[in-house]
Amino acid sequence: MVYMMIFIVLFILVVVSIKSMEIRSKLEGYQTQREQLSQEKADLEQQAEELNQLEKTVKTKGYAEKVAREQLGLIYPDEIQFVEEK
């Protein structure tokens, strides 16, 4: 009878130890995943801030004028445009 009780207690200890290791392993995985998600969140917040700044810049008259001059070659009516010969 005593041996049976000792066997049961040892069996329970083994099962608890194994489950404890499994839970610890899962916890480490979750912590790693949390760190990765935190980094991804920080990256996305930085990207959102950069996009907000770009949006503010694009909405300015100066930006529109720069694009019109550089990409479209537009000038004001009272300006003279000099073209470099190649």
PAZAPA-4460 file (N, C-alpha, C; in steps of 0.05 Angstrom, whole numbers, plus 32768, in hexadecimal, padded with zeros to 4 digits):
% residues 86
    n_x    n_y    n_z   ca_x   ca_y   ca_z    c_x    c_y    c_z   seq   type   mol
   8010   7FE8   8000   8000   8000   8000   8011   8019   8000     1      M     A
   8026   8019   8010   8038   8030   8012   8046   8034   7FF7     2      V     A
   804F   801E   7FEB   805C   8020   7FD1   804A   802C   7FBC     3      Y     A
   8031   8024   7FBE   801D   802F   7FAA   801A   804D   7FAE     4      M     A
   8019   8056   7FC6   8016   8073   7FCB   802F   8082   7FC2     5      M     A
   8047   8077   7FC7   8060   8083   7FBE   8060   8084   7FA0     6      I     A
   8058   806F   7F93   8057   806E   7F76   8044   8083   7F6B     7      F     A
   802D   8086   7F77   801A   809A   7F6E   8025   80B6   7F72     8      I     A
   8031   80BC   7F88   803D   80D6   7F8D   8053   80DC   7F79     9      V     A
   8064   80C9   7F74   807A   80CC   7F61   806F   80D1   7F45    10      L     A
   805A   80C2   7F3E   804E   80C5   7F24   8042   80E1   7F21    11      F     A
   8035   80EB   7F35   8029   8106   7F35   8040   811A   7F33    12      I     A
   8056   8116   7F41   806C   8129   7F3F   8078   812A   7F23    13      L     A
   807A   8113   7F16   8085   8111   7EFB   8072   8120   7EE8    14      V     A
   8059   811B   7EEA   8045   8128   7ED9   8046   8146   7EDD    15      V     A
   8046   814F   7EF5   8047   816C   7EFB   8061   8178   7EF1    16      V     A
   8077   816A   7EF3   8090   8175   7EE9   8090   8178   7ECB    17      S     A
   8085   8164   7EBD   8084   8164   7EA0   8072   817B   7E97    18      I     A
   805B   817D   7EA4   8048   8193   7E9C   8054   81AE   7EA2    19      K     A
   8063   81B0   7EB8   8070   81C9   7EBF   8084   81D1   7EAA    20      S     A
   8094   81BE   7EA0   80A7   81C4   7E8A   8099   81CC   7E71    21      M     A
   8083   81BF   7E6B   8073   81C7   7E53   8069   81E3   7E55    22      E     A
   805E   81EA   7E6C   8054   8205   7E71   806A   8219   7E6F    23      I     A
   8081   8213   7E7B   8098   8226   7E7A   80A1   822A   7E5D    24      R     A
   80A1   8215   7E4D   80A9   8217   7E31   8095   8229   7E22    25      S     A
   807B   8225   7E26   8067   8236   7E1A   806A   8253   7E22    26      K     A
   806F   8257   7E3C   8073   8272   7E46   808A   8280   7E38    27      L     A
   80A0   8272   7E35   80B7   827E   7E27   80B0   8285   7E0A    28      E     A
   80A1   8274   7DFD   8098   8279   7DE2   8086   8291   7DE0    29      G     A
   8074   8294   7DF3   8062   82AB   7DF4   8072   82C5   7DFA    30      Y     A
   8086   82C3   7E0B   8096   82DB   7E11   80A6   82E4   7DF8    31      Q     A
   80B0   82D1   7DE9   80BF   82D7   7DD1   80AB   82E4   7DBC    32      T     A
   8094   82D8   7DBA   8080   82E3   7DA8   8078   82FF   7DB0    33      Q     A
   8075   8303   7DCA   806D   831E   7DD4   8083   8333   7DCD    34      R     A
   809C   832B   7DD1   80B2   833E   7DCA   80B2   8344   7DAC    35      E     A
   80AD   8330   7D9C   80AD   8335   7D7F   8095   8347   7D77    36      Q     A
   807E   8342   7D84   8067   8353   7D7E   806B   8370   7D88    37      L     A
   8078   8373   7D9F   807E   838D   7DA9   8091   839C   7D96    38      S     A
   80A4   838F   7D8B   80B7   839B   7D78   80A8   83A3   7D5F    39      Q     A
   8097   8391   7D55   8087   8396   7D3D   8075   83AE   7D42    40      E     A
   8069   83B0   7D59   8057   83C6   7D60   8067   83E0   7D5F    41      K     A
   807F   83E0   7D6B   8090   83F8   7D6B   8097   8400   7D4F    42      A     A
   809E   83ED   7D3E   80A5   83F2   7D22   808D   83FE   7D13    43      D     A
   8075   83F3   7D18   805E   83FD   7D0B   8056   841A   7D14    44      L     A
   805A   841E   7D2E   8055   8439   7D38   8069   844E   7D2C    45      E     A
   8082   8446   7D29   8095   8457   7D1C   808E   845C   7CFF    46      Q     A
   8085   8447   7CF1   807D   844A   7CD5   8065   845C   7CD3    47      Q     A
   8052   845A   7CE5   803A   846B   7CE5   8042   8488   7CEA    48      A     A
   8055   848D   7CFB   805E   84A8   7D00   806B   84B4   7CE7    49      E     A
   807C   84A3   7CDA   8088   84AD   7CC1   8074   84B3   7CAC    50      E     A
   805F   84A2   7CAA   804A   84A7   7C96   803A   84C0   7C9D    51      L     A
   8036   84C5   7CB6   8028   84DD   7CBE   8038   84F6   7CB7    52      N     A
   8052   84F4   7CBB   8064   850B   7CB4   8064   850F   7C95    53      Q     A
   8065   84F9   7C86   8064   84FB   7C69   804A   8507   7C60    54      L     A
   8034   84FE   7C6D   801A   8509   7C65   8019   8528   7C6A    55      E     A
   8024   8531   7C80   8025   854D   7C86   8036   855C   7C71    56      K     A
   804C   8550   7C69   805D   855C   7C55   8050   855D   7C3A    57      T     A
   8043   8548   7C32   8036   8546   7C18   801F   855B   7C15    58      V     A
   8013   8561   7C2B   7FFC   8574   7C2A   8005   8591   7C29    59      K     A
   801F   8597   7C2A   8028   85B2   7C29   8029   85BD   7C0C    60      T     A
   8027   85D7   7C0A   8029   85E4   7BF0   8045   85E1   7BE5    61      K     A
   8059   85E2   7BF7   8075   85E0   7BEE   807B   85C5   7BE1    62      G     A
   806F   85B0   7BEC   8074   8595   7BE1   8067   8593   7BC5    63      Y     A
   804F   859E   7BC3   8041   859D   7BA9   8051   85AD   7B94    64      A     A
   805C   85C3   7B9C   806C   85D3   7B8A   8085   85C5   7B82    65      E     A
   8092   85B8   7B95   80AB   85A9   7B8F   80A5   8592   7B7B    66      K     A
   8090   8584   7B80   8089   856E   7B6D   8083   8579   7B51    67      V     A
   8074   858F   7B51   806C   859B   7B37   8085   85A4   7B28    68      A     A
   8099   85AF   7B36   80B1   85B8   7B29   80C3   85A1   7B21    69      R     A
   80C9   858F   7B34   80DD   857B   7B2F   80D3   8564   7B1D    70      E     A
   80BA   855B   7B22   80B1   8544   7B13   80A0   854B   7AFA    71      Q     A
   8093   8561   7AFB   8082   8569   7AE5   808E   857F   7AD4    72      L     A
   80A3   858B   7ADE   80B0   85A1   7ACE   80A0   85BA   7ACC    73      G     A
   808E   85BF   7ADE   807D   85D7   7ADD   808B   85EF   7AE9    74      L     A
   8085   8606   7ADF   8090   861F   7AEA   8079   8634   7AEC    75      I     A
   807F   8649   7AFB   806B   865F   7AFD   806C   866F   7AE3    76      Y     A
   8056   867C   7ADB   8055   868B   7AC2   806B   86A1   7ABF    77      P     A
   8073   86AD   7AD5   8087   86C3   7AD4   80A4   86B8   7AD7    78      D     A
   80A8   869E   7AD7   80C3   8693   7AD9   80CE   868C   7ABD    79      E     A
   80E8   868B   7ABC   80F6   8682   7AA4   8104   8668   7AAB    80      I     A
   8100   8655   7A9A   810B   863B   7A9E   8124   8637   7A8C    81      Q     A
   813A   8630   7A99   8152   862B   7A8A   8156   860D   7A88    82      F     A
   815A   8603   7A6F   815E   85E7   7A6A   817B   85E2   7A62    83      V     A
   8187   85CF   7A70   81A3   85C8   7A6A   81A4   85B7   7A52    84      E     A
   81B6   85BD   7A40   81B9   85AD   7A28   81CC   8596   7A2E    85      E     A
   81C6   857F   7A22   81D6   8568   7A27   81E8   8562   7A10    86      K     A
***
